[in-house]
Amino acid sequence: MAIMTVSQARENFRAAIETLRSSKVRSMLTIAGIVIGVSSVISMAAIIQGLNKFVQSKVEGLGSRTYFLSRFPPGTDPFHWPERIRIRKYFQYDYAAYIREAAPDVQIVTTIGTRGFVFGDSNMITSGDRSVENVIVRGAEPQYTDAIPLFVVERGRFISTFDQEHARPVVVLGAAICESLFPYTDAIGKTVRINGLLYEVVGVFEHDQGLFFGPGVDSFAIIPLSNFKKEYPDSKELVMAFTVRQDGSLGRAQDEVVQAMRRLRHVPPNKENDFEVSSPDFLSNLWNQLTGALVILTTVISSVGLLVGGVGVMNIMLISVTERTQEIGVRKAIGARRADVRLQFLLEAVILTLIGGTIGIVIGAGVSALVRSLAPSVPATLSYLWVAIGFVISVGVGILFGYYPANLAANLDPIDCLRYE
C-alpha cells in the first residue's frame, strides 16, 4: 500500500503547480468548467436557502394556527377560475358569528373584505396634493391582527371595537403609503381621502414589502369592516380567517368549520364543498414547486460545467503524461512503484479541481453576499455544509476524471519510457 510522506506531497503539489504554469491558457480553461459548476451550485444553494427562510418567515407571519376560508382557491387568478368556482355563492357577513357558535375548537373567526386590483377594482388615497394609487383597501374587525400577526401596528393603534360598532371612518395605513402621503410629518390624527371619502389615520403598520412580486402590508389601507360594508356594498368577495385554540385539535377544528360552512351554504351530503379551506402552508407548497424547477435548472447547469471541467482535467492530465513520459521512466527505474506514480498524477488532478472548486466557492459566497445586500429580506447565506459539499464535488471530479490518466501513467513500461523521444 502506497504511503505518501509530507515531502512527497509537497513535491507533487509543486509538480501540479508547475503543470499549471507550463500551460496557463489550457489550465485556465480546465479550471473554468469547475468554477462554473461549483459556483452555480454554491450560489444557488445559498439563495434558495435564504429564500426558504424568507418564505418561512412569511408563513409564520400569517400564523401557524391560522386558516383561511374563501370562495376560491388561494393563489389563483380570479379571471381564470373555472365555471364551477365562478358560480359559487358569495360569503355573507353573518357567517363568522355562526361559526363561532358551531366550532368550539376555534378561537377567532373574523371576516375580511377586500377591494383591490386583484378583483379588478382601483383605489386612490390622497392627502393635499399627494396621492397613492393601486392601494388595497381592506375591511377588517378588531381581531384581525390577532388572527394574522403579519400586520403589526408600529405607530398609533388598530381598529377598535368602538370603531367597528359605529362604522367610524378611520384607517390604518401601510408604511409605504404613509411615507408617500406624509413624508415629513406624523400621519396619526391626519385626514386622508380614500376614493373621495374622508378617513382619520389612527395607525401605521410596520414595513412589509410582500412576498416576491405579491402585495405586502405596505400596500394596504385597513378600515373597519362595518364601514367597508356600508361604503362598498358592491365588493362582495369576502374571506374569513380563523385560528385554532392552543389546546384544540387542528384537524377537529377544521372539521367543525367545514361542517358549519356546509350547513350555512346548504351543501348536499353527496356534493363537494363550494368553498376552500387553506392554511399558510399553501405558500410553502407553492414555493417548493418553484424551487423544484430552480434546483433542476441549477443541477443541469452545474453538471454541464463540471462535465466540461472534468473532461478538461482528463485532457490536461493525458497531455501531462505524454510530456512527462521520460520522467515517469526515470522514477520507475530508481524504484518508484506503480502506486506511487498513480498517486502522484491523481493528486495533481485533484489539486487542479480543488483550485477551481475554491474559486467557485469564493464566487458563490460573493454572489450570496451581493443578493443579501441588494435584498436584505432574503438572508442568502453560504453555510459550512455547502462549502464542504463544494470541496467534496471538487475532489470527486478530480478523482473521477483523473484516475484514467493516472492509471495510464502507472502502467507505462519503464524501458519504453526511457526510449521515448
N, C-alpha and C positions, 0 to 999 in steps of 0.2 A: 504494500500500500504506500503510495507516494505521500511524503510529508514535506511540505514546503516550509523552509526556515524564513525568518524575518528578512535576512539579507537577500534570499532568493525572491521573496515577494517584492522587495524594493527594486531588485534588478528587473523583474518582469514588469513592474509599474513603469520604470524608466523606458523599457523597450516599447511599451504600449504608447507612451507619450511621444517617443521618437517616431513610431509608426504614424501617429497623427501629424507630426511636424513634417514628415517626409512627403506627405500628400495632403496638403491643407484643404484644398477645394473638395477633394474626394471625401475627406473626413467630415468636413462641414456638412456636405450633402447627406452623409450617412447619419450624422447626429441629428440633422434637421427632422428626419422622419420620426425619430424617438421623441424629440422635443414636442412635435405637433401632437403625437399620440398621448404622451404623458400630460402635457399642459391642458389638453382638451378634457381629459378625464378629471384632473385635479380641479380645474376652474369650474367645470360644470357641476361636479360633486359639491363644491363649496357653495355655489349659487343655489343649487337645489336644496341643500341643507338649510341655507338661510331662508329661502322661500318657504320651506316647510315650517320653520319656526314662525315666520310671519303669518302664514295661513292658520297655524295652530293658535296663535295669539288672537286672531280674529274670531276663530271658533269659540275660544274661551270667553272672548268679549261678548259674544251673543248669549252666553250662559250654558253651562254644562248640563243643566237640568231644565233647559227651556226648549219648548217645542212650538211649532207654528201650525196653524190651521189656515188653509187657503182654498179658494175655489179652483186654483190652477197649480200645476207642478212648479216648485221653485226653480229658479234659474232658467226659465223658458221664455221665449219671445211671445208676447200676447198676440202678435199679428200672425203667428204660425201655429196657434192652437188648433187641434183637430175639432171637428164639429161636435163631438161628444162632450168636449170641455166647454166650448163656447156656449152651448145651450144649458149649462148648469145654472141653477138658480143662484142669485147673489146672496151673500150672507146678510143677516139682519142685525141691527144694533142690540137687540134684546137676547141674542144667543148667549152672550157671556154670563148673564145672570142665571140662565137655566143651567149652564154647565157647572157653575159654582155649586149649585144645589145637588146636581146629579153625580158629581165626581169628587168623592171625599178625599182621594189621594192627591188632588190638585190644590196647590197653594194660591196661585194667582192666575186669574183669567182676565185678559184685557183686550179690548177691541182697538184696532188701528185703521184709520182711514188715510189714504194717500192720494195726492193729486200731483202728478208729475209727468215728465216727458215719456216715462215708461209706458204710460197709458194714453199717450197722445195729447196730454194737456201741457200748457205752458203757464208759468208763473213768473211774476216780476215783483221784486221788493225794492222800494225807493225810500230815500231819505234826503230831502232837499234836492240837490242836483245830482246826487249819486244814485245808481241803480245796479241791481244784480239780476240777471236773467237765469233761466234754466234751474231755478230753485225747486226743491221738492218740498211741498207743503204737506205736513202730516198732522192729522188729528190724533191726539193721544190722551189717555187718562193718567191720573197721578201715579198709578202703579207701573207705568211704562218703563221707567229707568230701573226699577227693581227686577222686572222681567227680562230686560235687555241691558245688561251692565255696560255695554259698549258706549251707551250715551251717558257721559259723565258731565255734570254741570261744573264748570270751572269757576264762574262768577255768577252771583245772583242766586236764583232758585229755579226749581222746575215748577210745572203746573200744579196748583194745589187743588184740594177738594172743593174749596170755595169757588175757584176759577171754573171748575167743571160743572158745579151745580148751577152757576149763574151764567154759563156760556160767555165768560168775560173775554174781551178782545185783547188777550195777552199772548206773547210769543217768546219762545226760547230759540236763539239763533245759533247756527253753526259758526265756528270761529272764523272761517274764511269769509263768510257773508258779513259778519260783524266787522272784520278788519276792512272790508271794501266800503261799507257804509259809514263806519265811524273810525277812520284811521288815526285820528288824533285825540279823540275824546272817549270817555267811558259810555258804553251803549246802554247800561242799566238805567231804566227810567225814561229813556228817549222814546220817541214815537216813530214808527215806520208805517209805510203803506204797503200792504200785501194785496196785489191785484186791485188796487184802488181803495181798499178798506184800511182804516186806521187800527193799529195794534201797538200796545205798550210792550217794550222789551223788558222782560223780567229776569232773563238769564242768558248765559252764553256757554256753549259746550266746549269741552276740551278739543284740541285739534285732532282730526282723524280724516285722512285723505281717501280712505277707502281701500278696497282690495283690488289691486291692479287697475283696470280701467272702469271699475264699477264705482257708483257714488258712495261717498263716506259721510260721516256725521257732518263734515264741513258743508255739505250741500243741502242740509235740512233746516227747515224752519218749522218748529212744532207749536201747534196751538191746541187749546182744549178740544177734545173730541166733540163735546156738545156744540161748541162754536163752529167746528168743521161741518157738523151735520146741518146746522142752520144756514151757513153761508154757501155750502157746496152740496146741495141736495142731488145734483146730477152725478157726483162722484160716488158710485155705488160699490166700487171694488174694495171690500173690507177684508182685513186679515185679522186673525186672533193669535195672541201668544199666550201660552200657559206654562206654568212652572210646576214641577212635582215637589211635594214636601220632602224634606231631608229624610224623614223616616218612612216615606212612602215608596211603593214599588213602581219603577219606571214603566214596566210592562202593564201592570194593573191600571195605572193612571191613564195610559194611552187607551187601553180597552174601555175604560169608563168614559173617556171623552168621545171616542168613536161611537159608542152606543148612544150617548146623549145626542150627538150630531145626527145620527141616523134617525132617531126619533123626531128630532126637530125638523128634519128635512123630509120626513115620511118616505124613507128609502125602504122598499120592499125587501124581505129577507133574502130573496133569491137574486138581488141586484147588487152590483159593486158600489162602493162609496162614490158619491158625487162631490167629494171634497178630498183634500190632500192633508196628510199629517206628516210633518217633516221636522227633523232636528238640525242643529247647526252642522252635523256631520256631512250633510249634503255638500257643503263647501269643500270639506276634506276629500270626499269621494270624487268630486269634480276635479279637484286639483290633482289627485292621484292619477286620474285618466290623462290629464295634460302632461304630467311629469313622466308618465309611461312612454309617451311619444318622444319626449326630450331624451330620456335615457336610451331609447333605441337609436335615435339620431346620433347621440354622443358616442355610443358604442361603435356604430358604423364608422364615424369619422376617426375615432381613436384607433380602431382596428386597422383601417387603411393606413394611417400614419405609422403604426407600429409594424405593420407588414412591410411597408416600404423601407422603414428603418432597419428591420431585421434582414431583409434581402441585401440592403446596403452593407450591413455588418458582415454578412456571409461573403459578399463580393470582395470587400476590402481585406478580409482575412484570407481568402483564397489567393488574392494577389500577393499578400504578405508572405504566404507560404512559398509561393513561386520565387519571389525576390530573395528569400532567405533560405533557399534550399541548401546552399553550401554551409551556412551557419548551422543548420539542423544536422548535416552530416558530421561537422566538427564536434558538435555537442554529443552526438551518439558515439563517435569514435573515442571520446575521452570518458565515456561511462554513463552518459545520460540515458535513462530508461524511457520507454515509450510513454509511460505515465507522466514523466517529468515534462516531456515535450508537449504532450496533450494538455497538461495543466497550464503550461506557460501560455499557449495560444488561446486557451479557453479564458484565462484570466485577462488577456489583452482584449478579447471580445467583450467581456463583462465590464471592463473599465470604460470601453467606448460607450456602451449603452448607459452606464452609470453617469457618465458626464452629460449625456443627452437627457437622462432622467432628472438629474439635479437641475439642469437649466429649465426643464419643463416644470418642475415643482416650483421653482422661483417665479416663473412666468405665471403659473396658476395662482400662486399666492398674491402676485401683483394684481391679477385680474379680480380676485375676490376682494382685495383692499379697495380697488377702484370702484367696484359695484357698491361696496359698503359706504364709501364716501359720497357717491352720487345718489344713492338711495339708502339713507340711514335706517329706514324702517325694515330693510331687508338685511338681517345680520349674517351676510355671507362670510363664513369663517373657515379657514383651512385647518382641519382637525389633524391631530397626530396620526389618527388611523389612516387618513388618506395620504399623508406623507409616507407612512410605512408602505401602503399599497403601491404608491408611485415607485419606491425603491424596489419593491418585490417585482413589479412589472418590468423594470429596467433590467434587473438581474436575470429574470426569466427569459427575456428576449435575447440577452447576451448568451445565455447557456443554450437556448433552443437553436439559435441561428449560428452560434459559434462552434457548436460541437462538431459538425461535419468538417469544417476546415481544420480544426484542432486534431481530430482523429486522422484526417488525411496526412497531416504533418507527422503525427506519431508513427504512422505505418510506413513512412518512406524508408527505403533501404539506404543505410549509411554509405555504402560503396557507390551507389548511383548518385547520391547527393554530392559526394566529393568530386565526382567526374562532371557534375552539372556545370555548364557554362552559361 
